[in-house]
Amino acid sequence: MDQYEKEAYIEMKQWEERILKRSSMIQRLSKQTQIRVNSLIPEKAHEIVTESIKKMVEGILTGSNMMTKDVPVQVQSLREQEELIGKKLASYKKTAAIEGAGTGVGGILLGMADFPLLLSIKMKFLFEIATIYGFDVRKYEERIYMLYVFQLAFSSREHRKNALKIMKDWSKEKEVVKDIEWRAFQQEYRDYIDLAKFFQLLPGVGAAVGAVANYRLLDHLGEVAINAYRIRIFTSDKTR
C-alpha cells in the first residue's frame, strides 16, 4: 500500500469502531422522541415513504435506469478515485440541499414529495460511487451490496452491526444473500429520518430544515459509502 492507502485503511478501521459503538444517551433519547414523532406525522407521509422505498428496492434489484455513463471506468489509484468521489459528493450534497429547501418551503404537501426525490438522489450517488471504485453495477450482487451500504447509513445500531458483518465477508455472503427484505428496510430508514423530516413539514421552518437535513444526510451517506467500498478494496475483492 502507498501512503494514501495506509491512511485510508486507518480511517476505515476508526470508522468501523465509531459505527458499531453503543448508542449514546442522546441518541437513545432521540430514538424515543422519534417513536413519539411517528404518531404525529400524517399517515399519508408514511404511505409515501413506504411505497417509495418499495419501488426503489424493486427497481434496483430488477435493473435500474440509474446506470452511470459519464464516469471513468479505467483503473485508477485510490487517491484519484476518492478525489473524484469528493467532487461528486459535493455536487450531490448541493443538489439535495436545494431540493430539500424547495420542497420544504411548501409545508406538508411539498414536504412529502421530498421523500422519493431524496431517495433517488441518494441511490444515483451510490451508483456513481460504485462505478468510480471500479465495481460493475450491472451485476445483481453489486446492486444488493449498494442496498447494504444504504442500510448501513440509515438504520439502528443493531441493524448496522448485522449489515457490516455481511459486508466484511462479502465474497462469501454474496452467494447466500440473494434479496433484501424491503419492509424491514423501509422501517429502519423511516425511523432514522423521521425526526428531521417532521420539522421539514412545518410551515415557516421547512425550507431551512429541509436544506440542512438533506445536506447532512448526503454527507453521512458519502462517508459510509466510501468506507464500505474501502472494505471491499482492502479485503482484495476480485469482483470489480
PyRosetta script that sets phi, psi and omega in degrees:
from pyrosetta import init, pose_from_sequence

init()
pose = pose_from_sequence("MDQYEKEAYIEMKQWEERILKRSSMIQRLSKQTQIRVNSLIPEKAHEIVTESIKKMVEGILTGSNMMTKDVPVQVQSLREQEELIGKKLASYKKTAAIEGAGTGVGGILLGMADFPLLLSIKMKFLFEIATIYGFDVRKYEERIYMLYVFQLAFSSREHRKNALKIMKDWSKEKEVVKDIEWRAFQQEYRDYIDLAKFFQLLPGVGAAVGAVANYRLLDHLGEVAINAYRIRIFTSDKTR")
pose.set_psi(1, 142.2)
pose.set_omega(1, 173.9)
pose.set_phi(2, -82.6)
pose.set_psi(2, 179.8)
pose.set_omega(2, -174.9)
pose.set_phi(3, -61.7)
pose.set_psi(3, -42.0)
pose.set_omega(3, -179.6)
pose.set_phi(4, -61.7)
pose.set_psi(4, -43.5)
pose.set_omega(4, -179.5)
pose.set_phi(5, -64.9)
pose.set_psi(5, -38.4)
pose.set_omega(5, 177.5)
pose.set_phi(6, -61.6)
pose.set_psi(6, -44.5)
pose.set_omega(6, 179.8)
pose.set_phi(7, -66.4)
pose.set_psi(7, -38.8)
pose.set_omega(7, 178.8)
pose.set_phi(8, -64.5)
pose.set_psi(8, -38.3)
pose.set_omega(8, 179.5)
pose.set_phi(9, -65.0)
pose.set_psi(9, -43.3)
pose.set_omega(9, 178.4)
pose.set_phi(10, -62.7)
pose.set_psi(10, -44.3)
pose.set_omega(10, 177.8)
pose.set_phi(11, -58.8)
pose.set_psi(11, -41.3)
pose.set_omega(11, -179.7)
pose.set_phi(12, -61.8)
pose.set_psi(12, -45.1)
pose.set_omega(12, -179.1)
pose.set_phi(13, -66.1)
pose.set_psi(13, -38.3)
pose.set_omega(13, 177.9)
pose.set_phi(14, -66.2)
pose.set_psi(14, -39.6)
pose.set_omega(14, 177.3)
pose.set_phi(15, -62.9)
pose.set_psi(15, -41.6)
pose.set_omega(15, 178.1)
pose.set_phi(16, -58.2)
pose.set_psi(16, -42.5)
pose.set_omega(16, 179.6)
pose.set_phi(17, -63.5)
pose.set_psi(17, -41.8)
pose.set_omega(17, -179.5)
pose.set_phi(18, -66.4)
pose.set_psi(18, -42.7)
pose.set_omega(18, -173.4)
pose.set_phi(19, -72.0)
pose.set_psi(19, -21.9)
pose.set_omega(19, 179.8)
pose.set_phi(20, -99.5)
pose.set_psi(20, -3.0)
pose.set_omega(20, -177.8)
pose.set_phi(21, -63.8)
pose.set_psi(21, 144.2)
pose.set_omega(21, -179.8)
pose.set_phi(22, -57.5)
pose.set_psi(22, 140.6)
pose.set_omega(22, -179.2)
pose.set_phi(23, -57.4)
pose.set_psi(23, 139.0)
pose.set_omega(23, 177.9)
pose.set_phi(24, -76.1)
pose.set_psi(24, 168.0)
pose.set_omega(24, 178.3)
pose.set_phi(25, -58.9)
pose.set_psi(25, -41.8)
pose.set_omega(25, -179.9)
pose.set_phi(26, -62.3)
pose.set_psi(26, -42.5)
pose.set_omega(26, -179.7)
pose.set_phi(27, -65.3)
pose.set_psi(27, -38.2)
pose.set_omega(27, 179.3)
pose.set_phi(28, -68.4)
pose.set_psi(28, -39.0)
pose.set_omega(28, 176.7)
pose.set_phi(29, -66.3)
pose.set_psi(29, -37.9)
pose.set_omega(29, 178.1)
pose.set_phi(30, -61.7)
pose.set_psi(30, -39.5)
pose.set_omega(30, 178.9)
pose.set_phi(31, -62.5)
pose.set_psi(31, -41.4)
pose.set_omega(31, 178.8)
pose.set_phi(32, -64.2)
pose.set_psi(32, -38.8)
pose.set_omega(32, 177.9)
pose.set_phi(33, -64.2)
pose.set_psi(33, -40.0)
pose.set_omega(33, 179.4)
pose.set_phi(34, -60.5)
pose.set_psi(34, -39.2)
pose.set_omega(34, -179.9)
pose.set_phi(35, -62.0)
pose.set_psi(35, -41.2)
pose.set_omega(35, 178.3)
pose.set_phi(36, -69.0)
pose.set_psi(36, -40.1)
pose.set_omega(36, -179.6)
pose.set_phi(37, -63.0)
pose.set_psi(37, -34.0)
pose.set_omega(37, 179.4)
pose.set_phi(38, -48.8)
pose.set_psi(38, -41.7)
pose.set_omega(38, -176.3)
pose.set_phi(39, -73.8)
pose.set_psi(39, -16.0)
pose.set_omega(39, -178.0)
pose.set_phi(40, -92.4)
pose.set_psi(40, -21.4)
pose.set_omega(40, -179.7)
pose.set_phi(41, -75.6)
pose.set_psi(41, 133.8)
pose.set_omega(41, -179.1)
pose.set_phi(42, -53.5)
pose.set_psi(42, 139.9)
pose.set_omega(42, -179.3)
pose.set_phi(43, -57.8)
pose.set_psi(43, -32.5)
pose.set_omega(43, 179.3)
pose.set_phi(44, -60.8)
pose.set_psi(44, -37.1)
pose.set_omega(44, 178.6)
pose.set_phi(45, -65.3)
pose.set_psi(45, -41.7)
pose.set_omega(45, 177.6)
pose.set_phi(46, -61.3)
pose.set_psi(46, -41.4)
pose.set_omega(46, -179.9)
pose.set_phi(47, -63.7)
pose.set_psi(47, -39.9)
pose.set_omega(47, 179.6)
pose.set_phi(48, -64.7)
pose.set_psi(48, -43.6)
pose.set_omega(48, 179.0)
pose.set_phi(49, -61.6)
pose.set_psi(49, -48.2)
pose.set_omega(49, -178.3)
pose.set_phi(50, -59.2)
pose.set_psi(50, -48.6)
pose.set_omega(50, -178.1)
pose.set_phi(51, -67.7)
pose.set_psi(51, -37.8)
pose.set_omega(51, 179.7)
pose.set_phi(52, -63.3)
pose.set_psi(52, -44.2)
pose.set_omega(52, -179.7)
pose.set_phi(53, -67.6)
pose.set_psi(53, -40.4)
pose.set_omega(53, 178.1)
pose.set_phi(54, -58.6)
pose.set_psi(54, -46.9)
pose.set_omega(54, -179.3)
pose.set_phi(55, -66.4)
pose.set_psi(55, -37.9)
pose.set_omega(55, 179.4)
pose.set_phi(56, -63.5)
pose.set_psi(56, -47.2)
pose.set_omega(56, -179.2)
pose.set_phi(57, -62.7)
pose.set_psi(57, -46.6)
pose.set_omega(57, -179.9)
pose.set_phi(58, -62.6)
pose.set_psi(58, -40.4)
pose.set_omega(58, -179.6)
pose.set_phi(59, -64.1)
pose.set_psi(59, -40.6)
pose.set_omega(59, -179.5)
pose.set_phi(60, -69.8)
pose.set_psi(60, -40.8)
pose.set_omega(60, -176.5)
pose.set_phi(61, -72.7)
pose.set_psi(61, -29.0)
pose.set_omega(61, -177.4)
pose.set_phi(62, -97.4)
pose.set_psi(62, -3.1)
pose.set_omega(62, -176.0)
pose.set_phi(63, 122.2)
pose.set_psi(63, 148.2)
pose.set_omega(63, -172.9)
pose.set_phi(64, -140.8)
pose.set_psi(64, 152.5)
pose.set_omega(64, 174.9)
pose.set_phi(65, -88.0)
pose.set_psi(65, 11.5)
pose.set_omega(65, 179.6)
pose.set_phi(66, -90.5)
pose.set_psi(66, 2.3)
pose.set_omega(66, -179.9)
pose.set_phi(67, -54.2)
pose.set_psi(67, 132.3)
pose.set_omega(67, -176.2)
pose.set_phi(68, -86.2)
pose.set_psi(68, 145.9)
pose.set_omega(68, -179.1)
pose.set_phi(69, -123.9)
pose.set_psi(69, -17.6)
pose.set_omega(69, -171.3)
pose.set_phi(70, -105.2)
pose.set_psi(70, 10.7)
pose.set_omega(70, 179.0)
pose.set_phi(71, -103.5)
pose.set_psi(71, 147.1)
pose.set_omega(71, -179.3)
pose.set_phi(72, -67.1)
pose.set_psi(72, 144.1)
pose.set_omega(72, -179.8)
pose.set_phi(73, -111.5)
pose.set_psi(73, -6.5)
pose.set_omega(73, 180.0)
pose.set_phi(74, -69.5)
pose.set_psi(74, 155.3)
pose.set_omega(74, -179.3)
pose.set_phi(75, -65.4)
pose.set_psi(75, 133.0)
pose.set_omega(75, 178.5)
pose.set_phi(76, -131.8)
pose.set_psi(76, 166.7)
pose.set_omega(76, 174.2)
pose.set_phi(77, -73.8)
pose.set_psi(77, 161.2)
pose.set_omega(77, 179.0)
pose.set_phi(78, -60.1)
pose.set_psi(78, -39.0)
pose.set_omega(78, 178.6)
pose.set_phi(79, -59.8)
pose.set_psi(79, -46.6)
pose.set_omega(79, -179.4)
pose.set_phi(80, -63.9)
pose.set_psi(80, -41.8)
pose.set_omega(80, 179.1)
pose.set_phi(81, -61.4)
pose.set_psi(81, -45.3)
pose.set_omega(81, -174.4)
pose.set_phi(82, -77.9)
pose.set_psi(82, -24.2)
pose.set_omega(82, 172.0)
pose.set_phi(83, -66.1)
pose.set_psi(83, -41.5)
pose.set_omega(83, 177.5)
pose.set_phi(84, -66.7)
pose.set_psi(84, -40.8)
pose.set_omega(84, 178.7)
pose.set_phi(85, -62.7)
pose.set_psi(85, -38.5)
pose.set_omega(85, 177.7)
pose.set_phi(86, -59.3)
pose.set_psi(86, -40.1)
pose.set_omega(86, 178.9)
pose.set_phi(87, -68.5)
pose.set_psi(87, -41.4)
pose.set_omega(87, 178.8)
pose.set_phi(88, -63.6)
pose.set_psi(88, -42.7)
pose.set_omega(88, -179.0)
pose.set_phi(89, -61.8)
pose.set_psi(89, -42.8)
pose.set_omega(89, 179.0)
pose.set_phi(90, -59.7)
pose.set_psi(90, -40.7)
pose.set_omega(90, 179.7)
pose.set_phi(91, -67.4)
pose.set_psi(91, -42.7)
pose.set_omega(91, -179.1)
pose.set_phi(92, -68.8)
pose.set_psi(92, -36.8)
pose.set_omega(92, 178.0)
pose.set_phi(93, -63.5)
pose.set_psi(93, -40.1)
pose.set_omega(93, 178.9)
pose.set_phi(94, -64.9)
pose.set_psi(94, -44.3)
pose.set_omega(94, 179.3)
pose.set_phi(95, -61.6)
pose.set_psi(95, -44.1)
pose.set_omega(95, -179.3)
pose.set_phi(96, -64.4)
pose.set_psi(96, -39.7)
pose.set_omega(96, 179.9)
pose.set_phi(97, -65.1)
pose.set_psi(97, -43.4)
pose.set_omega(97, 179.3)
pose.set_phi(98, -63.4)
pose.set_psi(98, -42.9)
pose.set_omega(98, 179.6)
pose.set_phi(99, -64.4)
pose.set_psi(99, -41.8)
pose.set_omega(99, -179.9)
pose.set_phi(100, -65.4)
pose.set_psi(100, -39.0)
pose.set_omega(100, 178.4)
pose.set_phi(101, -68.4)
pose.set_psi(101, -40.1)
pose.set_omega(101, -178.4)
pose.set_phi(102, -65.7)
pose.set_psi(102, -41.7)
pose.set_omega(102, 179.4)
pose.set_phi(103, -80.4)
pose.set_psi(103, -30.8)
pose.set_omega(103, -178.7)
pose.set_phi(104, -68.5)
pose.set_psi(104, -29.2)
pose.set_omega(104, -177.4)
pose.set_phi(105, -68.3)
pose.set_psi(105, -18.9)
pose.set_omega(105, -177.6)
pose.set_phi(106, -92.1)
pose.set_psi(106, 5.4)
pose.set_omega(106, 179.1)
pose.set_phi(107, 74.1)
pose.set_psi(107, -144.7)
pose.set_omega(107, -170.7)
pose.set_phi(108, -63.2)
pose.set_psi(108, -48.4)
pose.set_omega(108, -174.2)
pose.set_phi(109, -61.7)
pose.set_psi(109, -52.3)
pose.set_omega(109, 178.9)
pose.set_phi(110, -73.5)
pose.set_psi(110, -31.4)
pose.set_omega(110, 179.5)
pose.set_phi(111, -60.1)
pose.set_psi(111, -38.0)
pose.set_omega(111, 178.2)
pose.set_phi(112, -66.2)
pose.set_psi(112, -29.6)
pose.set_omega(112, 179.7)
pose.set_phi(113, -68.5)
pose.set_psi(113, -17.2)
pose.set_omega(113, -178.6)
pose.set_phi(114, -67.5)
pose.set_psi(114, -30.8)
pose.set_omega(114, -175.5)
pose.set_phi(115, -57.6)
pose.set_psi(115, -57.9)
pose.set_omega(115, 179.9)
pose.set_phi(116, -66.5)
pose.set_psi(116, -32.9)
pose.set_omega(116, 179.9)
pose.set_phi(117, -66.1)
pose.set_psi(117, -43.9)
pose.set_omega(117, -179.7)
pose.set_phi(118, -67.1)
pose.set_psi(118, -38.4)
pose.set_omega(118, 176.5)
pose.set_phi(119, -58.2)
pose.set_psi(119, -44.3)
pose.set_omega(119, -179.6)
pose.set_phi(120, -62.1)
pose.set_psi(120, -42.3)
pose.set_omega(120, 178.9)
pose.set_phi(121, -62.3)
pose.set_psi(121, -45.1)
pose.set_omega(121, -179.2)
pose.set_phi(122, -62.1)
pose.set_psi(122, -44.5)
pose.set_omega(122, -177.0)
pose.set_phi(123, -71.5)
pose.set_psi(123, -36.1)
pose.set_omega(123, 175.4)
pose.set_phi(124, -62.3)
pose.set_psi(124, -38.6)
pose.set_omega(124, 177.4)
pose.set_phi(125, -62.3)
pose.set_psi(125, -43.6)
pose.set_omega(125, 179.3)
pose.set_phi(126, -64.4)
pose.set_psi(126, -38.7)
pose.set_omega(126, 176.5)
pose.set_phi(127, -60.3)
pose.set_psi(127, -41.4)
pose.set_omega(127, -180.0)
pose.set_phi(128, -65.7)
pose.set_psi(128, -45.9)
pose.set_omega(128, -179.1)
pose.set_phi(129, -60.1)
pose.set_psi(129, -47.5)
pose.set_omega(129, -179.4)
pose.set_phi(130, -58.9)
pose.set_psi(130, -41.7)
pose.set_omega(130, -179.2)
pose.set_phi(131, -67.3)
pose.set_psi(131, -42.3)
pose.set_omega(131, 179.5)
pose.set_phi(132, -61.9)
pose.set_psi(132, -39.3)
pose.set_omega(132, 178.4)
pose.set_phi(133, -72.4)
pose.set_psi(133, -8.1)
pose.set_omega(133, 175.0)
pose.set_phi(134, 97.2)
pose.set_psi(134, 13.5)
pose.set_omega(134, 179.2)
pose.set_phi(135, -92.9)
pose.set_psi(135, 141.3)
pose.set_omega(135, -175.0)
pose.set_phi(136, -84.7)
pose.set_psi(136, 101.2)
pose.set_omega(136, -175.8)
pose.set_phi(137, -72.8)
pose.set_psi(137, -4.6)
pose.set_omega(137, 173.9)
pose.set_phi(138, -75.7)
pose.set_psi(138, -17.3)
pose.set_omega(138, 179.3)
pose.set_phi(139, -80.0)
pose.set_psi(139, 136.2)
pose.set_omega(139, -178.1)
pose.set_phi(140, -57.5)
pose.set_psi(140, -43.8)
pose.set_omega(140, -177.0)
pose.set_phi(141, -65.1)
pose.set_psi(141, -26.9)
pose.set_omega(141, 177.5)
pose.set_phi(142, -72.2)
pose.set_psi(142, -34.4)
pose.set_omega(142, 177.8)
pose.set_phi(143, -71.9)
pose.set_psi(143, -34.6)
pose.set_omega(143, 173.6)
pose.set_phi(144, -62.3)
pose.set_psi(144, -43.5)
pose.set_omega(144, -179.2)
pose.set_phi(145, -60.7)
pose.set_psi(145, -39.8)
pose.set_omega(145, 178.5)
pose.set_phi(146, -60.0)
pose.set_psi(146, -38.0)
pose.set_omega(146, 178.3)
pose.set_phi(147, -67.7)
pose.set_psi(147, -31.8)
pose.set_omega(147, 175.0)
pose.set_phi(148, -69.7)
pose.set_psi(148, -37.3)
pose.set_omega(148, 175.2)
pose.set_phi(149, -59.4)
pose.set_psi(149, -44.7)
pose.set_omega(149, -179.8)
pose.set_phi(150, -60.4)
pose.set_psi(150, -44.9)
pose.set_omega(150, 179.0)
pose.set_phi(151, -65.2)
pose.set_psi(151, -36.7)
pose.set_omega(151, 179.2)
pose.set_phi(152, -63.0)
pose.set_psi(152, -32.9)
pose.set_omega(152, -178.9)
pose.set_phi(153, -79.8)
pose.set_psi(153, -36.4)
pose.set_omega(153, -170.4)
pose.set_phi(154, -127.9)
pose.set_psi(154, 67.2)
pose.set_omega(154, 177.6)
pose.set_phi(155, -158.5)
pose.set_psi(155, 176.1)
pose.set_omega(155, -179.6)
pose.set_phi(156, -72.0)
pose.set_psi(156, 166.3)
pose.set_omega(156, -178.3)
pose.set_phi(157, -57.7)
pose.set_psi(157, -44.9)
pose.set_omega(157, -177.7)
pose.set_phi(158, -64.3)
pose.set_psi(158, -40.0)
pose.set_omega(158, 178.3)
pose.set_phi(159, -67.2)
pose.set_psi(159, -40.4)
pose.set_omega(159, 177.7)
pose.set_phi(160, -61.1)
pose.set_psi(160, -42.2)
pose.set_omega(160, -178.9)
pose.set_phi(161, -59.4)
pose.set_psi(161, -45.0)
pose.set_omega(161, 179.6)
pose.set_phi(162, -67.6)
pose.set_psi(162, -41.4)
pose.set_omega(162, -179.9)
pose.set_phi(163, -63.5)
pose.set_psi(163, -44.5)
pose.set_omega(163, -178.6)
pose.set_phi(164, -64.2)
pose.set_psi(164, -37.5)
pose.set_omega(164, 178.4)
pose.set_phi(165, -59.7)
pose.set_psi(165, -44.1)
pose.set_omega(165, 178.5)
pose.set_phi(166, -65.7)
pose.set_psi(166, -43.8)
pose.set_omega(166, -175.9)
pose.set_phi(167, -67.5)
pose.set_psi(167, -31.9)
pose.set_omega(167, -179.2)
pose.set_phi(168, -73.4)
pose.set_psi(168, -15.5)
pose.set_omega(168, 177.8)
pose.set_phi(169, -124.8)
pose.set_psi(169, 42.8)
pose.set_omega(169, -171.1)
pose.set_phi(170, -63.7)
pose.set_psi(170, -34.1)
pose.set_omega(170, -178.5)
pose.set_phi(171, -57.4)
pose.set_psi(171, -29.7)
pose.set_omega(171, 177.2)
pose.set_phi(172, -96.5)
pose.set_psi(172, -42.7)
pose.set_omega(172, -174.8)
pose.set_phi(173, -65.2)
pose.set_psi(173, -30.4)
pose.set_omega(173, -177.3)
pose.set_phi(174, -63.7)
pose.set_psi(174, -21.2)
pose.set_omega(174, 177.5)
pose.set_phi(175, -80.1)
pose.set_psi(175, -16.7)
pose.set_omega(175, -177.9)
pose.set_phi(176, -102.0)
pose.set_psi(176, -43.4)
pose.set_omega(176, -177.1)
pose.set_phi(177, -81.4)
pose.set_psi(177, 109.4)
pose.set_omega(177, -176.4)
pose.set_phi(178, -111.7)
pose.set_psi(178, -9.3)
pose.set_omega(178, -175.6)
pose.set_phi(179, -156.3)
pose.set_psi(179, 172.3)
pose.set_omega(179, 178.8)
pose.set_phi(180, -123.6)
pose.set_psi(180, 134.0)
pose.set_omega(180, 175.6)
pose.set_phi(181, -80.1)
pose.set_psi(181, 99.6)
pose.set_omega(181, -170.5)
pose.set_phi(182, -67.6)
pose.set_psi(182, -27.6)
pose.set_omega(182, 179.8)
pose.set_phi(183, -65.6)
pose.set_psi(183, -45.4)
pose.set_omega(183, 176.4)
pose.set_phi(184, -65.8)
pose.set_psi(184, -38.1)
pose.set_omega(184, 178.3)
pose.set_phi(185, -56.9)
pose.set_psi(185, -51.1)
pose.set_omega(185, -176.3)
pose.set_phi(186, -69.2)
pose.set_psi(186, -34.1)
pose.set_omega(186, 179.5)
pose.set_phi(187, -65.8)
pose.set_psi(187, -44.4)
pose.set_omega(187, 178.5)
pose.set_phi(188, -61.8)
pose.set_psi(188, -45.1)
pose.set_omega(188, -178.7)
pose.set_phi(189, -64.7)
pose.set_psi(189, -46.1)
pose.set_omega(189, -178.4)
pose.set_phi(190, -61.3)
pose.set_psi(190, -44.7)
pose.set_omega(190, -180.0)
pose.set_phi(191, -63.4)
pose.set_psi(191, -34.1)
pose.set_omega(191, -177.5)
pose.set_phi(192, -67.5)
pose.set_psi(192, -41.0)
pose.set_omega(192, -171.7)
pose.set_phi(193, -104.4)
pose.set_psi(193, -3.6)
pose.set_omega(193, -173.8)
pose.set_phi(194, -55.6)
pose.set_psi(194, -44.5)
pose.set_omega(194, -173.9)
pose.set_phi(195, -60.4)
pose.set_psi(195, -48.3)
pose.set_omega(195, 179.7)
pose.set_phi(196, -64.6)
pose.set_psi(196, -42.4)
pose.set_omega(196, -176.3)
pose.set_phi(197, -71.0)
pose.set_psi(197, -27.0)
pose.set_omega(197, 177.2)
pose.set_phi(198, -60.5)
pose.set_psi(198, -46.4)
pose.set_omega(198, -179.3)
pose.set_phi(199, -69.1)
pose.set_psi(199, -26.3)
pose.set_omega(199, 177.5)
pose.set_phi(200, -67.2)
pose.set_psi(200, -24.3)
pose.set_omega(200, -179.5)
pose.set_phi(201, -80.3)
pose.set_psi(201, -11.0)
pose.set_omega(201, -176.1)
pose.set_phi(202, -82.4)
pose.set_psi(202, 131.5)
pose.set_omega(202, 177.8)
pose.set_phi(203, -61.0)
pose.set_psi(203, 143.6)
pose.set_omega(203, 175.6)
pose.set_phi(204, 94.3)
pose.set_psi(204, -40.7)
pose.set_omega(204, -178.5)
pose.set_phi(205, -113.8)
pose.set_psi(205, -7.6)
pose.set_omega(205, -174.8)
pose.set_phi(206, -57.2)
pose.set_psi(206, -40.7)
pose.set_omega(206, -176.6)
pose.set_phi(207, -64.0)
pose.set_psi(207, -48.4)
pose.set_omega(207, -178.8)
pose.set_phi(208, -65.5)
pose.set_psi(208, -44.0)
pose.set_omega(208, -179.9)
pose.set_phi(209, -64.5)
pose.set_psi(209, -43.3)
pose.set_omega(209, -179.4)
pose.set_phi(210, -61.3)
pose.set_psi(210, -42.2)
pose.set_omega(210, -179.5)
pose.set_phi(211, -65.1)
pose.set_psi(211, -48.8)
pose.set_omega(211, -177.8)
pose.set_phi(212, -67.1)
pose.set_psi(212, -44.6)
pose.set_omega(212, -178.3)
pose.set_phi(213, -61.4)
pose.set_psi(213, -47.5)
pose.set_omega(213, -178.6)
pose.set_phi(214, -65.1)
pose.set_psi(214, -39.4)
pose.set_omega(214, 178.5)
pose.set_phi(215, -60.5)
pose.set_psi(215, -46.2)
pose.set_omega(215, -177.4)
pose.set_phi(216, -70.5)
pose.set_psi(216, -35.9)
pose.set_omega(216, 178.7)
pose.set_phi(217, -64.6)
pose.set_psi(217, -39.5)
pose.set_omega(217, 177.0)
pose.set_phi(218, -69.9)
pose.set_psi(218, -37.3)
pose.set_omega(218, 178.3)
pose.set_phi(219, -62.9)
pose.set_psi(219, -42.8)
pose.set_omega(219, 178.4)
pose.set_phi(220, -64.3)
pose.set_psi(220, -44.4)
pose.set_omega(220, 178.8)
pose.set_phi(221, -60.9)
pose.set_psi(221, -38.8)
pose.set_omega(221, 178.9)
pose.set_phi(222, -61.2)
pose.set_psi(222, -46.0)
pose.set_omega(222, 179.2)
pose.set_phi(223, -61.9)
pose.set_psi(223, -44.9)
pose.set_omega(223, -179.3)
pose.set_phi(224, -64.9)
pose.set_psi(224, -45.5)
pose.set_omega(224, -177.7)
pose.set_phi(225, -63.1)
pose.set_psi(225, -43.6)
pose.set_omega(225, 179.4)
pose.set_phi(226, -59.1)
pose.set_psi(226, -46.5)
pose.set_omega(226, -179.1)
pose.set_phi(227, -72.8)
pose.set_psi(227, -31.5)
pose.set_omega(227, 177.3)
pose.set_phi(228, -65.1)
pose.set_psi(228, -37.6)
pose.set_omega(228, 178.3)
pose.set_phi(229, -81.4)
pose.set_psi(229, -25.2)
pose.set_omega(229, 171.4)
pose.set_phi(230, -62.3)
pose.set_psi(230, -36.6)
pose.set_omega(230, 177.1)
pose.set_phi(231, -56.6)
pose.set_psi(231, -45.3)
pose.set_omega(231, -179.9)
pose.set_phi(232, -62.6)
pose.set_psi(232, -43.5)
pose.set_omega(232, -176.7)
pose.set_phi(233, -67.3)
pose.set_psi(233, -45.0)
pose.set_omega(233, -176.1)
pose.set_phi(234, -79.4)
pose.set_psi(234, -9.8)
pose.set_omega(234, 172.8)
pose.set_phi(235, -99.8)
pose.set_psi(235, 14.9)
pose.set_omega(235, 174.3)
pose.set_phi(236, 58.0)
pose.set_psi(236, 44.5)
pose.set_omega(236, 176.3)
pose.set_phi(237, -65.6)
pose.set_psi(237, 130.9)
pose.set_omega(237, -175.4)
pose.set_phi(238, -104.6)
pose.set_psi(238, 16.0)
pose.set_omega(238, -175.1)
pose.set_phi(239, -91.0)
pose.set_psi(239, 0.4)
pose.set_omega(239, -177.1)
pose.set_phi(240, -72.2)
pose.dump_pdb("model.pdb")
